[in-house]
């Protein structure tokens, strides 16, 4: 009997264990979501009436869906140019996102893309009806307005009457009327049952945006002269005009009940105006940039403002205080440089800040505030002690990276500096400029050692050999010139390129030259003879070229965001990354050559496997804060960033939890340093990785 009893207990325990295991397996995974936002001006925004969902569109070509808690639910990408329109149905089940040449309709309940619109070409000022059943937009270049059925994509109407480009549309809440604004200075109200124009409202300038009260009576229009106009749509008279020469209105929205006007201004403020009296009842201040988008919830209790830096703030209108920030604006990375010893990385943002990273420890060291947003190329010395910065006033400044203090200025160029490179001993550097010269400078004295005259179409890019005795300069007249830097003698001119040079790279022994003219090709040349050995092609223009450390392969970044690697000897393509970055602002290989570092204008710093192109780590920054994330979901970052920039999404739901709920599962201290050292990273994080 005893064996049976034990067996029974064992079976019960096994069954219980299995059941518990299945229960655990059924639990939804936690997926880290990095809460960065847009990296450029907010162009448009919309909210459901209950304020539970918000959607924002930006000049950065992305739209982001948010919940009221500030969680990023989804990012919509792969749009060319500015997101011109975003719109949500009242029940939050339908979403419209549109640029001029791409319009997407989404079922947010199923996550499915709805049918493409019939005969859709260029679209302007698109909007979604309140019930999500119809879409309207300016159609093509014919100054007409099209109306589509969202379920089938079928075009239902094509309305004619405007004489210049249609820029904005809005449905009445009951879907019976459509209001359109255009560059012809007219706003038309259309009866959709008949397709007839009911009335026209004449403006003093081109109409840019429309905002309609919920009952359809009161309409606010914003015009190109940065004024806002209040209209009673039941008549033809303008009720009131807003805006002054001292304070331009950049965005305007009317409350659902038609009682208040909200404006975003050039003076870094949001004004709330009583429409009955025309008086300001509240001004929201403390914003850092001009406010270019505003949107109100139906109860007029919550306001979303968007600024020219991509900042998004939800406001409590009754208190006049911020509720929360939606995402943290990313700062585009404009330039990147790595020291040759592989220990330091410098990255410049579009705000004139250079962030320094210690790649050996994975620590962000300090910021150097250049106090100038117009600086261009940067270059670290090979030992990382000095940073060269080229500014738009044709000067080069050397900075001490340890102290963050400027050391010396180098004056002499008469036009913007296009490229910089240190000599291996760090005692000198070479620069090239649009003034048709390249100059070799002595770092200690600040004086030019030698100047090289280039053809009259400008010196656009340069590269030094490993011993710094040979200099290659790519020119605007479709040639590359090689010089002996010791004697100053011209070695050779390699011509025959089809367009001006965007990037050049010399091999360490100066025997091979890589050249990227502005014609979507890379030419691999024999530097001694000038013979073009092979031509590599890309689908878009090449911005930057770089030899791998062993020079057996090369990588190129294109203007559309691809990174492509080729075998130098055979010209065979090794890999091409998905379009992701916008234009890469800099490329570098780690010292061991195993990782490729990509700085990009989307604000990311990405580390990829140099052999396969596989993404290994992405760093996102916001001010002084930063987050590093692997595709497997491992995280590291500054303390404040780990607290504010990461939320854990519960499976595929819209439920989120703070990172502290599972911090030990995701956070790996010194993650970047471990990756660079080649340490194995335990894959214990959520499936799908950080988003």
C-alpha positions as CSV (number, residue, x, y, z in Angstrom):
1,X,0.0,0.0,0.0
2,X,2.7,2.4,0.8
3,X,4.3,2.4,-2.7
4,X,0.9,3.3,-4.1
5,X,0.5,6.1,-1.6
6,X,3.8,7.5,-2.4
7,X,3.0,7.1,-6.1
8,X,-0.3,8.9,-5.6
9,X,1.4,11.8,-3.7
10,X,4.0,12.0,-6.4
11,X,1.4,12.2,-9.1
12,X,-0.5,14.8,-7.3
13,X,2.6,16.9,-6.7
14,X,3.6,16.5,-10.3
15,X,0.1,17.6,-11.5
16,X,0.2,20.6,-9.1
17,X,3.7,21.5,-10.3
18,X,2.5,21.2,-13.9
19,X,-0.5,23.3,-13.2
20,X,1.5,26.0,-11.5
21,X,4.0,25.9,-14.3
22,X,1.3,26.4,-16.8
23,X,-0.2,29.2,-14.8
24,X,3.2,30.9,-14.7
25,X,3.7,30.3,-18.4
26,X,0.3,31.9,-19.0
27,X,1.3,35.1,-17.3
28,X,1.9,37.9,-19.8
29,X,5.5,38.9,-20.3
30,X,6.8,42.3,-19.1
31,X,8.3,44.3,-21.9
32,X,10.4,47.4,-21.3
33,X,9.2,50.4,-23.2
34,X,11.6,53.3,-23.5
35,X,9.6,56.5,-22.9
36,X,11.4,58.8,-25.3
37,X,9.3,61.0,-27.5
38,X,9.8,63.0,-30.6
39,X,13.1,64.6,-31.7
40,X,11.6,67.5,-33.7
41,X,8.7,70.0,-33.6
42,X,5.2,68.7,-32.9
43,X,3.2,69.5,-36.0
44,X,-0.2,68.0,-35.0
45,X,-2.0,66.3,-32.1
46,X,-5.5,64.9,-31.3
47,X,-7.2,63.4,-28.2
48,X,-10.3,61.3,-27.6
49,X,-13.0,63.3,-25.9
50,X,-12.5,61.4,-22.6
51,X,-8.7,62.2,-22.6
52,X,-7.8,58.5,-22.4
53,X,-5.8,58.5,-25.7
54,X,-3.6,61.1,-27.4
55,X,-1.8,60.9,-30.7
56,X,1.0,63.3,-31.7
57,X,2.7,63.8,-35.1
58,X,6.0,65.5,-35.6
59,X,8.4,66.9,-38.2
60,X,10.6,63.9,-37.4
61,X,8.3,61.7,-39.5
62,X,6.8,59.7,-36.6
63,X,3.5,59.6,-34.8
64,X,3.1,58.3,-31.3
65,X,0.0,57.0,-29.5
66,X,-0.1,57.7,-25.7
67,X,-2.4,57.0,-22.9
68,X,-3.4,59.5,-20.2
69,X,-0.8,58.2,-17.8
70,X,1.9,59.2,-20.3
71,X,2.8,55.7,-21.4
72,X,3.9,55.3,-25.0
73,X,1.6,52.7,-26.5
74,X,2.9,52.6,-30.1
75,X,5.1,54.5,-32.5
76,X,4.2,54.8,-36.2
77,X,7.2,55.2,-38.5
78,X,8.3,54.8,-42.1
79,X,6.7,58.1,-43.2
80,X,8.6,60.4,-45.5
81,X,8.8,63.9,-44.1
82,X,6.5,65.6,-41.6
83,X,3.4,64.0,-40.2
84,X,0.8,66.4,-41.4
85,X,-2.3,65.0,-39.8
86,X,-3.3,62.7,-36.9
87,X,-6.9,61.9,-35.9
88,X,-8.6,59.6,-33.5
89,X,-12.3,58.4,-33.6
90,X,-14.3,59.4,-30.5
91,X,-14.3,55.9,-29.2
92,X,-10.6,55.5,-29.6
93,X,-10.9,52.4,-32.0
94,X,-9.7,54.1,-35.2
95,X,-6.6,56.1,-35.9
96,X,-5.4,58.2,-38.9
97,X,-1.8,59.1,-39.5
98,X,-0.8,60.9,-42.6
99,X,2.1,62.6,-44.3
100,X,1.8,64.2,-47.7
101,X,2.3,61.0,-49.6
102,X,1.3,58.3,-47.2
103,X,-1.9,57.8,-45.2
104,X,-2.5,54.9,-42.8
105,X,-5.8,54.0,-41.1
106,X,-5.5,51.6,-38.1
107,X,-8.0,49.6,-36.2
108,X,-6.7,50.1,-32.7
109,X,-8.8,47.2,-31.3
110,X,-7.3,44.6,-33.5
111,X,-4.0,46.3,-34.4
112,X,-4.8,45.9,-38.1
113,X,-4.1,48.3,-40.9
114,X,-7.4,49.2,-42.7
115,X,-7.7,49.1,-46.5
116,X,-5.7,51.6,-48.5
117,X,-7.8,54.5,-49.9
118,X,-8.9,54.3,-53.5
119,X,-7.1,56.7,-55.9
120,X,-5.0,58.1,-53.1
121,X,-2.1,60.3,-54.3
122,X,-0.9,63.3,-52.4
123,X,-3.0,64.1,-49.3
124,X,-3.2,67.4,-47.3
125,X,-5.0,68.2,-44.1
126,X,-6.5,64.8,-43.6
127,X,-9.1,64.1,-40.9
128,X,-11.2,61.3,-39.5
129,X,-14.9,61.6,-38.8
130,X,-16.0,61.3,-35.1
131,X,-17.4,57.8,-35.7
132,X,-14.3,56.7,-37.6
133,X,-16.3,55.8,-40.7
134,X,-15.0,58.4,-43.1
135,X,-11.8,60.2,-44.1
136,X,-11.5,63.6,-45.8
137,X,-8.4,65.2,-47.2
138,X,-7.1,67.6,-49.8
139,X,-6.5,65.4,-52.9
140,X,-3.5,65.9,-55.1
141,X,-2.6,69.2,-56.7
142,X,-6.0,69.8,-58.2
143,X,-7.3,71.8,-55.2
144,X,-10.1,69.2,-54.6
145,X,-11.3,67.5,-51.4
146,X,-11.9,63.7,-51.4
147,X,-14.0,61.8,-48.9
148,X,-13.5,58.0,-48.4
149,X,-15.2,55.1,-46.6
150,X,-12.7,53.8,-44.1
151,X,-14.1,50.2,-44.1
152,X,-13.7,49.7,-47.8
153,X,-11.2,52.4,-48.8
154,X,-13.7,53.5,-51.6
155,X,-13.8,57.1,-52.6
156,X,-17.3,58.5,-52.1
157,X,-17.0,62.1,-53.1
158,X,-14.6,64.6,-54.8
159,X,-15.5,68.2,-53.9
160,X,-14.4,71.1,-56.1
161,X,-14.4,74.8,-55.3
162,X,-11.0,75.8,-53.9
163,X,-8.6,77.6,-56.2
164,X,-5.4,76.8,-54.3
165,X,-4.1,74.0,-52.2
166,X,-6.3,72.5,-49.5
167,X,-4.5,72.6,-46.1
168,X,-7.0,71.4,-43.5
169,X,-10.3,69.7,-43.1
170,X,-12.6,68.9,-40.2
171,X,-16.0,66.9,-40.0
172,X,-18.9,68.2,-37.9
173,X,-19.5,65.8,-35.0
174,X,-22.7,64.3,-36.7
175,X,-20.7,63.7,-39.9
176,X,-23.2,65.7,-42.0
177,X,-20.9,68.6,-42.8
178,X,-17.3,69.0,-43.8
179,X,-15.3,72.2,-43.3
180,X,-12.2,72.8,-45.5
181,X,-9.5,75.5,-45.4
182,X,-7.0,76.3,-48.2
183,X,-4.2,78.6,-49.4
184,X,-6.8,80.5,-51.4
185,X,-7.7,82.3,-48.1
186,X,-11.2,80.6,-48.1
187,X,-12.9,78.2,-45.7
188,X,-15.8,76.3,-47.2
189,X,-18.7,74.5,-45.3
190,X,-20.0,71.5,-47.3
191,X,-23.2,69.5,-47.0
192,X,-22.0,65.9,-47.5
193,X,-25.5,64.6,-48.4
194,X,-25.6,66.8,-51.5
195,X,-21.9,67.6,-52.0
196,X,-22.9,71.2,-52.2
197,X,-21.0,74.2,-50.7
198,X,-23.2,75.7,-48.0
199,X,-21.2,78.9,-47.3
200,X,-17.7,80.4,-47.5
201,X,-15.7,82.3,-45.0
202,X,-13.1,84.7,-46.5
203,X,-9.8,85.3,-44.7
204,X,-7.0,87.8,-45.0
205,X,-4.3,85.1,-45.5
206,X,-3.9,81.4,-46.3
207,X,-5.7,79.1,-43.8
208,X,-3.6,76.6,-42.0
209,X,-5.7,74.9,-39.3
210,X,-9.3,74.4,-38.2
211,X,-10.9,73.7,-34.8
212,X,-14.6,73.2,-34.4
213,X,-16.8,73.2,-31.3
214,X,-18.7,70.0,-30.5
215,X,-22.0,71.5,-31.6
216,X,-20.5,72.6,-34.9
217,X,-21.4,76.2,-34.5
218,X,-18.1,77.9,-33.5
219,X,-15.1,77.5,-35.7
220,X,-11.5,78.8,-35.0
221,X,-9.2,79.2,-37.9
222,X,-5.5,79.9,-37.8
223,X,-4.0,81.7,-40.8
224,X,-0.5,82.0,-42.2
225,X,0.0,85.5,-40.7
226,X,-0.2,83.8,-37.2
227,X,-3.6,85.1,-36.3
228,X,-6.6,83.2,-35.0
229,X,-10.2,83.9,-36.1
230,X,-13.4,83.0,-34.5
231,X,-16.4,82.3,-36.8
232,X,-20.1,81.5,-36.3
233,X,-20.6,78.9,-39.0
234,X,-24.4,79.6,-39.0
235,X,-23.6,83.0,-40.5
236,X,-20.8,84.6,-42.5
237,X,-19.5,87.2,-40.0
238,X,-16.2,86.9,-38.2
239,X,-16.9,87.2,-34.5
240,X,-13.4,88.0,-33.3
241,X,-9.7,88.1,-34.3
242,X,-6.8,87.2,-32.0
243,X,-3.0,87.7,-32.1
244,X,-0.7,90.7,-32.2
245,X,2.5,91.7,-33.9
246,X,4.3,91.1,-30.5
247,X,2.9,87.6,-29.9
248,X,2.3,85.3,-32.9
249,X,-0.2,82.5,-32.6
250,X,1.4,79.3,-33.8
251,X,-1.5,76.9,-32.8
252,X,-5.1,77.3,-31.9
253,X,-7.9,75.1,-30.6
254,X,-11.5,75.7,-29.4
255,X,-13.1,74.0,-26.4
256,X,-15.8,71.5,-27.1
257,X,-18.4,73.8,-25.6
258,X,-17.2,76.7,-27.6
259,X,-16.5,78.9,-24.6
260,X,-12.7,79.0,-24.7
261,X,-9.9,79.4,-27.2
262,X,-6.5,78.0,-26.4
263,X,-3.5,79.3,-28.3
264,X,0.2,78.3,-28.5
265,X,2.4,81.3,-29.0
266,X,5.9,82.4,-30.1
267,X,6.5,83.7,-26.6
268,X,6.8,80.2,-25.1
269,X,3.3,80.3,-23.6
270,X,-0.2,78.9,-23.9
271,X,-3.1,81.3,-23.5
272,X,-6.6,80.5,-22.5
273,X,-9.1,83.1,-23.8
274,X,-12.8,83.6,-22.9
275,X,-14.5,83.8,-26.3
276,X,-17.5,85.7,-25.0
277,X,-15.3,88.6,-23.7
278,X,-12.0,88.1,-25.6
279,X,-10.1,88.3,-22.3
280,X,-7.3,86.0,-21.2
281,X,-8.4,83.9,-18.3
282,X,-5.1,82.0,-17.9
283,X,-1.6,81.9,-19.2
284,X,0.5,78.7,-19.0
285,X,4.2,79.6,-18.7
286,X,7.5,78.0,-18.0
287,X,7.8,76.4,-21.4
288,X,11.3,76.4,-23.0
289,X,10.3,76.7,-26.6
290,X,7.6,78.1,-28.9
291,X,4.4,76.2,-28.7
292,X,3.3,74.9,-32.1
293,X,0.5,72.4,-31.2
294,X,-2.4,72.5,-28.7
295,X,-5.3,70.2,-28.1
296,X,-8.1,70.0,-25.5
297,X,-10.1,67.2,-24.0
298,X,-14.0,67.4,-24.4
299,X,-14.4,68.5,-20.7
300,X,-11.8,71.3,-21.1
301,X,-10.0,70.1,-18.0
302,X,-6.9,68.8,-19.7
303,X,-4.7,70.4,-22.4
304,X,-1.9,68.9,-24.5
305,X,0.8,71.3,-25.7
306,X,3.6,70.5,-28.1
307,X,6.7,72.6,-28.8
308,X,9.4,73.1,-31.4
309,X,11.8,70.7,-29.6
310,X,9.3,67.8,-29.6
311,X,8.3,68.4,-26.0
312,X,4.8,67.3,-24.9
313,X,3.1,68.4,-21.7
314,X,-0.3,67.5,-20.3
315,X,-1.7,70.4,-18.3
316,X,-4.4,70.7,-15.6
317,X,-6.2,73.8,-16.9
318,X,-8.0,74.5,-13.7
319,X,-4.8,74.7,-11.8
320,X,-2.7,76.0,-14.7
321,X,0.0,73.4,-13.8
322,X,1.6,70.5,-15.7
323,X,0.2,67.0,-15.0
324,X,3.0,65.1,-16.7
325,X,5.3,65.1,-19.6
326,X,4.6,62.7,-22.5
327,X,8.0,61.1,-23.4
328,X,11.3,62.9,-23.2
329,X,12.3,64.7,-26.4
330,X,15.2,63.2,-28.2
331,X,18.1,65.3,-29.3
332,X,19.3,64.7,-32.8
333,X,23.0,63.6,-32.9
334,X,24.8,65.8,-35.4
335,X,28.4,64.6,-35.2
336,X,30.4,61.7,-33.7
337,X,34.1,61.0,-33.1
338,X,36.0,58.2,-31.4
339,X,39.5,58.4,-30.1
340,X,41.8,56.0,-31.9
341,X,42.7,54.2,-28.7
342,X,39.0,53.3,-28.4
343,X,38.6,54.6,-24.9
344,X,36.5,57.8,-25.5
345,X,33.5,58.7,-27.7
346,X,32.3,62.2,-28.3
347,X,28.7,62.9,-29.6
348,X,27.4,66.3,-30.5
349,X,23.7,67.2,-30.3
350,X,21.8,69.9,-32.3
351,X,21.8,72.0,-29.1
352,X,25.6,72.6,-29.2
353,X,26.3,70.0,-26.4
354,X,29.0,67.4,-26.7
355,X,28.6,64.4,-24.5
356,X,31.7,62.4,-23.7
357,X,31.6,58.6,-23.0
358,X,34.2,56.4,-21.5
359,X,33.9,53.2,-23.6
360,X,36.1,51.2,-21.3
361,X,33.8,51.7,-18.3
362,X,30.6,52.5,-20.1
363,X,30.2,55.7,-18.2
364,X,28.9,59.0,-19.5
365,X,31.6,61.4,-18.4
366,X,30.5,65.0,-18.8
367,X,29.0,67.5,-21.2
368,X,31.0,70.2,-22.9
369,X,28.6,73.1,-23.6
370,X,29.9,74.8,-26.7
371,X,27.3,77.5,-26.2
372,X,26.8,77.5,-30.0
373,X,24.1,75.6,-31.8
374,X,25.7,76.2,-35.2
375,X,28.9,74.2,-34.7
376,X,29.7,71.6,-37.3
377,X,32.4,68.8,-37.4
378,X,34.0,67.5,-34.2
379,X,37.1,65.4,-33.9
380,X,38.7,63.7,-30.9
381,X,42.5,63.3,-30.6
382,X,43.7,59.8,-30.8
383,X,44.4,59.7,-27.0
384,X,41.0,61.4,-26.2
385,X,42.6,64.4,-24.5
386,X,41.6,67.0,-27.0
387,X,38.4,67.8,-28.9
388,X,38.4,69.9,-32.1
389,X,35.2,71.8,-32.9
390,X,34.6,73.6,-36.2
391,X,32.1,76.4,-36.0
392,X,30.2,78.3,-38.6
393,X,32.3,81.5,-38.0
394,X,35.1,79.6,-39.8
395,X,37.1,79.0,-36.6
396,X,38.4,75.8,-35.1
397,X,38.5,75.5,-31.3
398,X,40.5,72.9,-29.3
399,X,38.9,71.8,-26.0
400,X,40.4,70.0,-23.1
401,X,38.2,67.0,-22.5
402,X,39.3,66.5,-18.9
403,X,38.3,70.0,-17.8
404,X,35.8,70.9,-20.5
405,X,37.6,74.2,-21.1
406,X,38.6,75.7,-24.4
407,X,42.4,75.7,-25.1
408,X,43.0,77.6,-28.3
409,X,41.3,78.9,-31.4
410,X,42.6,78.4,-35.0
411,X,41.8,81.1,-37.4
412,X,42.6,81.3,-41.1
413,X,39.9,79.6,-43.1
414,X,37.6,82.1,-44.9
415,X,34.6,79.8,-45.3
416,X,32.9,76.9,-43.3
417,X,35.1,74.0,-42.3
418,X,33.9,70.7,-43.8
419,X,36.2,68.1,-42.2
420,X,39.0,67.6,-39.5
421,X,41.4,64.8,-38.6
422,X,44.3,64.5,-36.1
423,X,47.7,63.1,-37.0
424,X,48.6,59.9,-35.1
425,X,50.9,61.7,-32.7
426,X,48.2,64.2,-31.7
427,X,50.6,67.1,-32.3
428,X,48.9,68.4,-35.4
429,X,45.7,68.1,-37.3
430,X,44.4,68.9,-40.8
431,X,41.3,70.7,-41.8
432,X,39.5,71.4,-45.2
433,X,37.2,74.2,-46.0
434,X,34.8,75.5,-48.6
435,X,37.4,78.3,-49.1
436,X,39.2,75.8,-51.5
437,X,42.0,75.0,-49.0
438,X,43.2,72.3,-46.7
439,X,45.5,73.3,-43.8
440,X,47.9,71.4,-41.6
441,X,47.9,73.0,-38.1
442,X,50.4,72.7,-35.2
443,X,48.2,72.1,-32.1
444,X,50.6,73.6,-29.6
445,X,51.4,76.8,-31.4
446,X,48.0,77.3,-33.1
447,X,49.7,78.2,-36.3
448,X,49.3,76.6,-39.8
449,X,52.2,74.4,-40.8
450,X,51.3,74.1,-44.5
451,X,48.3,75.0,-46.7
452,X,47.2,73.0,-49.7
453,X,45.3,74.8,-52.5
454,X,42.3,72.9,-53.8
455,X,40.3,73.5,-57.0
456,X,37.8,76.4,-56.9
457,X,34.8,74.3,-56.0
458,X,35.7,73.7,-52.3
459,X,37.4,71.0,-50.2
460,X,34.6,68.8,-49.0
461,X,36.1,65.9,-47.2
462,X,39.6,64.5,-46.2
463,X,41.4,61.4,-45.0
464,X,45.0,60.8,-43.7
465,X,47.1,57.7,-44.1
466,X,48.2,55.9,-40.9
467,X,51.6,57.7,-40.9
468,X,50.0,61.0,-41.8
469,X,52.4,61.5,-44.7
470,X,49.6,61.3,-47.3
471,X,46.5,63.5,-47.4
472,X,43.5,62.8,-49.6
473,X,41.0,65.7,-50.2
474,X,37.7,65.2,-51.9
475,X,36.6,68.2,-53.9
476,X,33.5,69.8,-55.3
477,X,34.9,69.5,-58.9
478,X,34.5,65.7,-58.9
479,X,38.1,64.8,-58.1
480,X,40.3,63.6,-55.2
481,X,43.7,65.2,-54.7
482,X,46.6,63.4,-52.9
483,X,49.3,65.4,-51.2
484,X,52.6,64.6,-49.4
485,X,52.1,66.4,-46.1
486,X,55.8,66.5,-45.4
487,X,56.9,68.3,-48.5
488,X,53.6,69.9,-49.5
489,X,53.9,68.4,-53.0
490,X,50.9,67.2,-54.9
491,X,51.1,63.5,-55.5
492,X,48.2,62.9,-57.8
493,X,44.8,64.0,-58.9
494,X,42.2,61.3,-59.4
495,X,39.4,62.6,-61.5
496,X,36.6,61.2,-63.5
497,X,34.0,61.0,-60.8
498,X,30.5,61.9,-61.9
499,X,29.7,64.3,-59.1
500,X,31.2,66.2,-56.1
501,X,32.7,64.0,-53.3
502,X,30.8,63.4,-50.1
503,X,33.3,61.2,-48.3
504,X,36.8,59.8,-48.9
505,X,38.9,57.2,-47.0
506,X,42.5,56.2,-47.4
507,X,43.8,52.8,-46.4
508,X,46.5,52.9,-43.7
509,X,49.2,52.3,-46.2
510,X,47.8,54.9,-48.6
511,X,47.5,52.3,-51.4
512,X,43.7,52.1,-51.6
513,X,41.3,55.0,-51.8
514,X,37.5,54.8,-51.1
515,X,35.5,57.7,-52.7
516,X,31.8,58.4,-52.4
517,X,30.7,60.9,-55.0
518,X,27.2,62.3,-54.8
519,X,25.8,59.7,-57.2
520,X,24.8,56.8,-55.0
521,X,28.1,54.9,-55.6
522,X,31.4,54.0,-53.8
523,X,34.5,53.9,-56.0
524,X,37.4,51.7,-54.8
525,X,40.5,53.1,-56.4
526,X,44.2,52.3,-56.6
527,X,45.6,55.4,-55.0
528,X,49.0,55.1,-56.8
529,X,47.6,54.8,-60.3
530,X,44.1,56.4,-59.9
531,X,42.6,53.3,-61.5
532,X,39.0,52.6,-60.4
533,X,39.1,48.9,-59.3
534,X,35.4,48.5,-58.7
535,X,32.1,50.4,-58.2
536,X,29.6,49.7,-55.5
537,X,26.1,51.0,-55.7
538,X,23.5,52.1,-53.2
539,X,19.8,53.0,-53.5
540,X,20.5,56.5,-52.1
541,X,23.3,59.1,-51.7
542,X,26.2,58.1,-49.5
543,X,27.0,60.5,-46.7
544,X,29.9,58.7,-44.9
545,X,32.5,56.0,-45.6
546,X,34.7,54.0,-43.3
547,X,37.1,51.2,-43.5
548,X,36.8,48.4,-41.0
549,X,39.8,48.2,-38.7
550,X,41.4,45.4,-40.7
551,X,40.4,47.1,-44.0
552,X,39.0,43.9,-45.3
553,X,35.5,45.4,-45.4
554,X,34.0,48.9,-45.5
555,X,30.8,50.5,-44.4
556,X,28.7,53.4,-45.8
557,X,25.8,55.3,-44.4
558,X,23.2,56.6,-46.8
559,X,20.9,59.6,-46.7
560,X,17.8,57.4,-46.3
561,X,19.1,55.7,-43.1
562,X,20.6,52.4,-44.4
563,X,24.1,51.2,-43.3
564,X,25.7,48.9,-45.9
565,X,28.9,46.8,-45.5
566,X,30.9,45.4,-48.4
567,X,33.9,43.1,-48.8
568,X,36.7,45.4,-50.0
569,X,38.5,42.8,-52.1
570,X,35.4,41.4,-53.9
571,X,32.8,44.2,-53.6
572,X,30.3,41.6,-52.3
573,X,27.7,43.1,-50.1
574,X,28.0,41.7,-46.6
575,X,24.9,43.2,-45.0
576,X,22.5,46.1,-45.1
577,X,20.7,47.3,-42.0
578,X,17.0,48.2,-42.1
579,X,16.1,51.8,-42.7
580,X,16.1,53.2,-39.2
581,X,18.3,56.1,-38.5
582,X,17.5,59.0,-40.8
583,X,20.9,60.1,-41.9
584,X,23.7,58.7,-39.8
585,X,25.8,61.6,-38.3
586,X,28.9,59.5,-37.6
587,X,30.4,56.0,-37.9
588,X,33.2,54.4,-35.8
589,X,34.5,51.0,-35.0
590,X,35.4,49.9,-31.5
591,X,39.1,49.3,-31.0
592,X,38.8,45.5,-31.4
593,X,36.8,46.1,-34.6
594,X,33.9,43.9,-33.4
595,X,31.3,46.6,-33.0
596,X,30.2,49.4,-35.3
597,X,29.0,52.6,-33.6
598,X,26.4,54.7,-35.4
599,X,25.3,58.1,-34.2
600,X,22.1,59.2,-35.9
601,X,19.8,62.2,-36.4
602,X,17.0,60.3,-34.7
603,X,18.8,60.8,-31.5
604,X,20.1,57.2,-31.1
605,X,23.6,55.9,-30.5
606,X,23.6,52.3,-31.8
607,X,26.2,49.5,-31.5
608,X,26.0,46.8,-34.1
609,X,27.9,43.6,-34.7
610,X,30.5,44.6,-37.3
611,X,30.4,41.2,-39.0
612,X,26.7,40.6,-39.3
613,X,25.2,44.1,-38.8
614,X,23.0,42.7,-36.0
615,X,21.9,45.3,-33.5
616,X,23.5,44.8,-30.1
617,X,22.7,47.9,-28.0
618,X,20.9,51.2,-28.5
619,X,21.5,54.3,-26.3
620,X,18.8,57.0,-26.1
621,X,19.5,60.3,-24.5
622,X,17.4,63.1,-23.1
623,X,19.3,66.0,-21.6
624,X,21.8,64.6,-19.1
625,X,19.9,61.3,-18.8
626,X,20.4,58.2,-20.9
627,X,19.1,54.7,-21.3
628,X,20.9,51.8,-22.9
629,X,18.8,48.8,-24.1
630,X,19.6,45.5,-25.9
631,X,17.1,43.8,-28.2
632,X,16.7,41.1,-25.5
633,X,15.4,43.8,-23.1
634,X,18.5,44.3,-20.9
635,X,18.8,47.9,-19.6
636,X,21.2,50.3,-18.0
637,X,21.1,54.0,-17.6
638,X,21.4,57.0,-15.4
639,X,19.5,56.7,-12.1
640,X,16.8,59.3,-13.1
641,X,16.5,57.8,-16.6
642,X,15.8,54.3,-15.1
643,X,13.1,55.9,-13.0
644,X,11.5,58.1,-15.6
645,X,12.3,56.8,-19.0
646,X,11.3,53.2,-18.7
647,X,7.9,51.5,-18.2
648,X,7.0,47.8,-18.3
649,X,4.2,46.9,-20.6
650,X,2.2,43.9,-19.6
651,X,2.1,41.6,-22.6
652,X,0.2,43.1,-25.5
653,X,-2.1,45.1,-23.3
654,X,-2.2,48.8,-22.6
655,X,-1.4,48.2,-18.9
656,X,2.0,49.4,-17.7
657,X,4.0,49.0,-14.5
658,X,7.0,50.9,-13.1
659,X,10.5,49.3,-13.8
660,X,10.9,48.8,-10.0
661,X,8.4,45.9,-10.3
662,X,11.1,43.8,-12.0
663,X,14.2,45.9,-11.8
664,X,16.6,43.0,-11.1
665,X,15.2,41.1,-14.2
666,X,16.1,43.9,-16.6
667,X,18.8,46.2,-15.3
668,X,22.4,45.1,-16.0
669,X,25.0,47.6,-14.5
670,X,27.8,48.6,-16.8
671,X,25.9,47.0,-19.8
672,X,27.8,49.0,-22.4
673,X,31.3,48.2,-21.0
674,X,30.4,44.5,-20.8
675,X,29.3,44.5,-24.4
676,X,32.5,46.3,-25.6
677,X,34.6,43.8,-23.6
678,X,32.8,41.0,-25.3
679,X,31.3,39.5,-22.1
680,X,28.4,37.1,-22.5
681,X,25.2,38.9,-21.5
682,X,22.6,36.6,-19.8
683,X,19.4,36.6,-21.9
684,X,17.0,36.6,-19.0
685,X,14.9,39.6,-20.0
686,X,11.4,39.8,-21.6
687,X,11.0,38.3,-25.1
688,X,10.8,41.0,-27.7
689,X,13.2,43.3,-26.0
690,X,12.9,46.9,-25.1
691,X,10.7,49.0,-27.4
